[in-house]
Amino acid sequence: MLDIFSYFIIPVYTLLLARQDSLFDANLSIISSDIAHKDAFMLWAFMIVAFIYLVLSKVISNHKLRYKKLDNTLVVVSCVLLLLSATTPFLPDIYPVKAELHVVFAFTSTVVLLLAFLLITWELRSLDKKQYNIFFILIIIIGLISFFLFIYFGMVTGFLEVFITITGTIMAKTLYERSKRAVRCTV
């Protein structure tokens, strides 16, 4: 079931949602402000939150990580911020303060999630460098590409959101599978 969500449902749904506007001149916040797409955006946000929370919580619980409480806190904070972003309207002309909050919630959610991934993979790497070094390196690469795209376009674009959503989902799923195998091998 996780394969279907991580390799098909989430990527395809994200691409379908993002294609409602220009991938390079707009973002999912702009799309979510269109009343016709609000429900689709909410479903996307809840799907992402549920997936990330369930998968990363399982990765964290599968290992004796040094900063387990911090790992869990970062994952929960990221999920809460994404839900706050999804439920805070992005209508700058009507609600400028709420629109600013929406942007802060969305941006901070992504940064916190990247930090959670970085910390989790760093801890796993310290437990088994051979198994988890690639994940740590990939998270750094994803962060650098995201930073480059943000600087290049001067804003969070739909393309950046699609990139982060798809790579983050696949990374979480792959990390979970590797974590499950590692736990089975030590038992």
RAMOHU-V998987 format. One line per field, one symbol per residue. ss: DSSP state (H for helix, E for strand, L for the rest). phi: phi as a letter, one per 30 degrees, with the letter a starting at -180 (. if undefined). psi: psi as a letter, one per 20 degrees, with the letter a starting at -180 (. if undefined). A space follows every 10 residues. Layout:
BEGIN
ss: ???
phi: ???
psi: ???
END
This chain:
BEGIN
ss: LHHHHHHHHH HHHHHHHHLL LLLLLLLHHH HHHLHHHHHH HHHHHHHHHH HHHHHHHHHH HLLLLLLHHH HHHHHHHHHH HHHHHHHLLL LLLLLHHHHH HHHHHHHHHH HHHHHHHHHH HHHHHHHLHH HHHHHHHHHH HHHHHHHHHH HHHLLLLHHH HHHHHHHHHH HHHHHHHHHH HHHHHHL
phi: .dedddcbdd dddddddddd bddccbbddd ddddedcedd dddedddddd dddddddded ddbcddcedd eddddddddd ddddddccdc bedcbddddd dedddddded ddddddeddd dddddddadd dceddddddd dedddddddd dddiadcedd ddeddddddd dddddddddd ddddddd
psi: hhggghifgg ggggggghii aphiirrhgg ghiohhjghg ggggghgggg ggggghhggg iiqnqhlggg gggggggggg hghgghipqn mhhgmhghgg ggggggghgg ghghgggggg hgghhhhnhg highggghgg gggggggghg ggijrorhgg gggggghggh gggggggggg ggghhi.
END
